[in-house]
Amino acid sequence: MYKNTHNSKTHTPMCIQLLFGINKMPKLISSGHICAFLHLFFITLVIMDVQANTLNMENKNLADIPSIPIDSTSYKTLRFGYNEIFMIPSGYFTEADMPDVEKIFLNDNNSEYISDNAFFELEQSLEEIHLQRNNLEKVTMLMFAGLFRLEKLYLNENYIHLIEPQSFLDLEKLKELQLNKNVLGNFTAETFDGFGEVYYSSIHLDDNGLNMIWPEAFLSTAKRGR
């Protein structure tokens, strides 16, 4: 994709984004060893690394989740970690058409906001979400709605102080929930409603600011294990 915002006075591109996905370029140098993009004052180069059903977009200085190549139906793992992605919008995975994605890595970004139902389109395949080391402050009831195949959810090392009741209601297969190193103060009786239908589940709550846990906070998990 080539996008040119043109300045009519200087005839110099003001902002360019170039996506080089699935190519065979060994290097970005023109003849004479002069950079082929020297005249582009503001440029973002996004190199898409596709290997073994994995799309690797880590450490690309991305501010948004990028457009996915048209032939995206074979991806099973998406790696968007170590960028500057502020928000995870809803509808993105609908447009991308990735029916078999099992793992998504969005760790180590500056994400503060995840739209309701952001991952809903992947309900038939998604098993693992990595959101650790971001700037999330709360978990909403619809943030992970419908993800009945999800097995692992990493929300550790954020700034989460609020988990809305029944936020994990649809996560029937959840085996591991990482909530350690947040700023959680307490849990209500409905916080973990519906958490996992597997026999054993692990909830990590260490290194929080817990000052109160309601007596029935883990009642649904106890019933499940009987």
C-alpha positions as CSV (number, residue, x, y, z in Angstrom):
1,M,0.0,0.0,0.0
2,Y,1.3,3.5,-0.9
3,K,-0.4,6.5,0.7
4,N,0.9,10.0,-0.2
5,T,-0.3,13.1,1.5
6,H,1.0,15.7,-0.9
7,N,2.2,19.2,0.0
8,S,1.5,21.4,-3.1
9,K,4.1,24.0,-2.1
10,T,7.1,21.8,-1.7
11,H,6.1,18.8,-3.7
12,T,7.4,16.7,-0.9
13,P,5.4,13.8,0.7
14,M,4.4,14.8,4.2
15,C,3.6,11.3,5.4
16,I,4.2,7.9,3.8
17,Q,3.3,4.4,4.9
18,L,4.7,1.6,2.9
19,L,3.8,-2.1,3.6
20,F,6.1,-4.7,2.2
21,G,4.5,-8.0,3.0
22,I,5.4,-11.4,1.6
23,N,8.2,-10.3,-0.8
24,K,11.7,-11.4,-1.5
25,M,13.7,-8.1,-1.2
26,P,17.1,-8.8,0.4
27,K,17.6,-5.1,1.2
28,L,16.2,-1.7,0.7
29,I,19.1,-0.1,-1.2
30,S,19.0,1.3,-4.7
31,S,21.9,1.3,-7.2
32,G,24.9,3.4,-6.1
33,H,24.2,2.5,-2.4
34,I,21.9,5.4,-2.0
35,C,18.7,4.6,0.0
36,A,15.8,4.2,-2.3
37,F,13.6,6.2,0.1
38,L,16.0,9.1,0.9
39,H,13.6,11.7,-0.4
40,L,10.8,10.6,1.9
41,F,11.1,12.8,4.9
42,F,8.5,11.0,7.0
43,I,8.1,7.3,6.3
44,T,7.0,4.2,8.1
45,L,8.3,0.9,6.8
46,V,6.3,-2.1,7.9
47,I,7.8,-5.4,7.0
48,M,5.4,-8.3,7.5
49,D,7.2,-11.5,8.5
50,V,5.1,-14.6,7.7
51,Q,6.4,-18.0,8.8
52,A,4.7,-21.3,9.5
53,N,1.1,-19.9,9.8
54,T,2.4,-17.0,12.0
55,L,2.2,-13.3,11.2
56,N,5.0,-11.5,13.1
57,M,4.6,-7.8,13.4
58,E,6.5,-7.3,16.7
59,N,8.8,-4.3,17.2
60,K,7.5,-2.4,14.2
61,N,6.7,0.9,16.0
62,L,3.0,0.4,15.1
63,A,0.5,2.8,16.5
64,D,-2.5,0.8,15.1
65,I,-3.0,-2.8,14.1
66,P,-2.0,-2.9,10.5
67,S,-3.9,-4.0,7.4
68,I,-3.6,-7.8,6.9
69,P,-2.6,-9.3,3.5
70,I,-5.5,-10.5,1.5
71,D,-4.4,-14.1,1.8
72,S,-4.8,-14.3,5.6
73,T,-7.0,-17.4,6.0
74,S,-4.1,-19.7,7.0
75,Y,-2.8,-17.6,10.0
76,K,-3.0,-19.4,13.4
77,T,-0.8,-17.0,15.4
78,L,-0.7,-13.2,15.2
79,R,2.1,-11.4,16.9
80,F,1.6,-7.6,17.4
81,G,3.6,-7.3,20.7
82,Y,6.2,-4.6,21.5
83,N,4.6,-1.8,19.6
84,E,2.7,1.3,20.5
85,I,-0.9,0.1,19.7
86,F,-3.2,2.3,21.8
87,M,-6.5,0.7,21.1
88,I,-7.9,-2.7,20.0
89,P,-11.0,-1.8,17.9
90,S,-14.1,-3.9,17.3
91,G,-14.7,-5.2,13.8
92,Y,-11.1,-5.5,12.8
93,F,-11.0,-9.3,12.7
94,T,-14.2,-9.4,10.7
95,E,-12.6,-7.4,7.9
96,A,-9.4,-9.4,8.1
97,D,-11.1,-12.7,7.6
98,M,-8.9,-15.0,9.7
99,P,-11.1,-18.0,10.7
100,D,-8.4,-20.1,12.2
101,V,-6.5,-17.8,14.5
102,E,-5.7,-19.6,17.8
103,K,-3.2,-17.2,19.5
104,I,-3.0,-13.4,19.6
105,F,0.0,-11.6,21.1
106,L,-0.7,-7.9,21.9
107,N,1.6,-7.7,24.9
108,D,4.0,-4.8,25.7
109,N,2.0,-2.1,23.9
110,N,0.5,1.1,25.3
111,S,-3.0,-0.3,25.0
112,E,-5.5,1.5,27.2
113,Y,-8.7,0.5,25.6
114,I,-10.2,-2.7,24.1
115,S,-13.5,-2.3,22.4
116,D,-16.4,-4.5,23.4
117,N,-16.5,-7.7,21.3
118,A,-13.1,-6.9,19.8
119,F,-12.3,-10.6,19.5
120,F,-15.8,-11.9,19.0
121,E,-15.3,-12.8,15.3
122,L,-12.7,-15.4,16.4
123,E,-15.0,-17.2,18.8
124,Q,-14.7,-20.5,16.9
125,S,-10.9,-20.7,17.0
126,L,-9.2,-18.4,19.6
127,E,-7.5,-20.2,22.4
128,E,-5.0,-17.7,23.8
129,I,-4.8,-13.9,24.2
130,H,-1.7,-12.1,25.5
131,L,-2.4,-8.6,26.8
132,Q,0.2,-8.4,29.6
133,R,2.3,-5.3,30.2
134,N,-0.2,-2.7,28.8
135,N,-2.1,0.2,30.3
136,L,-5.5,-1.4,30.7
137,E,-7.5,-0.2,33.7
138,K,-10.6,-2.3,33.6
139,V,-12.2,-5.5,32.2
140,T,-15.7,-5.0,30.8
141,M,-18.5,-7.6,30.6
142,L,-18.3,-7.7,26.8
143,M,-14.6,-7.4,26.3
144,F,-14.2,-11.2,25.9
145,A,-17.8,-12.1,25.3
146,G,-18.5,-15.3,23.3
147,L,-14.9,-16.7,23.4
148,F,-16.0,-20.1,24.5
149,R,-12.8,-21.8,23.2
150,L,-10.4,-19.5,25.1
151,E,-8.0,-21.4,27.3
152,K,-5.4,-18.8,28.4
153,L,-5.9,-15.1,29.1
154,Y,-3.0,-13.0,30.1
155,L,-3.9,-9.6,31.7
156,N,-1.0,-9.4,34.2
157,E,1.1,-6.3,34.7
158,N,-1.5,-3.7,33.7
159,Y,-3.3,-1.1,35.9
160,I,-6.6,-3.0,36.2
161,H,-8.6,-1.8,39.2
162,L,-12.1,-3.0,38.0
163,I,-13.5,-6.2,36.7
164,E,-17.2,-5.9,35.8
165,P,-19.5,-8.7,37.0
166,Q,-19.6,-11.7,34.7
167,S,-16.7,-10.5,32.6
168,F,-15.6,-14.2,32.2
169,L,-19.1,-15.7,31.9
170,D,-18.6,-17.2,28.4
171,L,-15.1,-18.5,28.9
172,E,-16.1,-22.1,29.4
173,K,-12.7,-23.6,28.5
174,L,-10.5,-21.2,30.4
175,K,-7.6,-22.9,32.1
176,E,-5.4,-20.0,33.1
177,L,-6.2,-16.4,34.0
178,Q,-3.3,-14.1,34.7
179,L,-4.3,-11.1,36.8
180,N,-1.2,-10.7,38.9
181,K,0.6,-7.3,39.2
182,N,-2.5,-5.1,38.8
183,V,-4.2,-2.8,41.3
184,L,-7.3,-4.8,42.1
185,G,-8.9,-4.0,45.4
186,N,-11.7,-6.5,45.8
187,F,-13.9,-9.1,44.1
188,T,-17.7,-9.5,44.3
189,A,-19.7,-12.7,44.2
190,E,-20.2,-12.3,40.5
191,T,-16.7,-11.5,39.3
192,F,-15.8,-15.0,38.3
193,D,-19.3,-16.3,37.4
194,G,-19.0,-18.9,34.7
195,F,-15.2,-19.1,34.9
196,G,-14.1,-22.2,33.1
197,E,-15.8,-25.6,32.7
198,V,-12.6,-27.6,32.9
199,Y,-11.8,-29.5,36.0
200,Y,-8.8,-27.4,37.0
201,S,-8.3,-23.7,36.4
202,S,-5.6,-21.4,37.6
203,I,-6.2,-17.8,38.6
204,H,-3.2,-15.7,39.3
205,L,-3.9,-12.8,41.7
206,D,-0.6,-12.3,43.4
207,D,1.0,-8.8,43.8
208,N,-2.3,-6.8,43.7
209,G,-3.8,-4.4,46.3
210,L,-6.5,-6.8,47.5
211,N,-8.1,-5.7,50.7
212,M,-11.4,-7.7,50.5
213,I,-12.7,-10.8,48.9
214,W,-16.4,-11.5,49.1
215,P,-17.2,-14.9,50.7
216,E,-18.9,-16.2,47.5
217,A,-16.4,-14.8,45.0
218,F,-15.2,-18.2,43.9
219,L,-18.4,-20.1,44.5
220,S,-19.0,-20.9,40.8
221,T,-15.5,-22.3,40.5
222,A,-16.0,-24.5,43.6
223,K,-19.3,-25.9,42.2
224,R,-17.7,-26.7,38.9
225,G,-15.0,-28.8,40.5
226,R,-17.4,-31.1,42.4
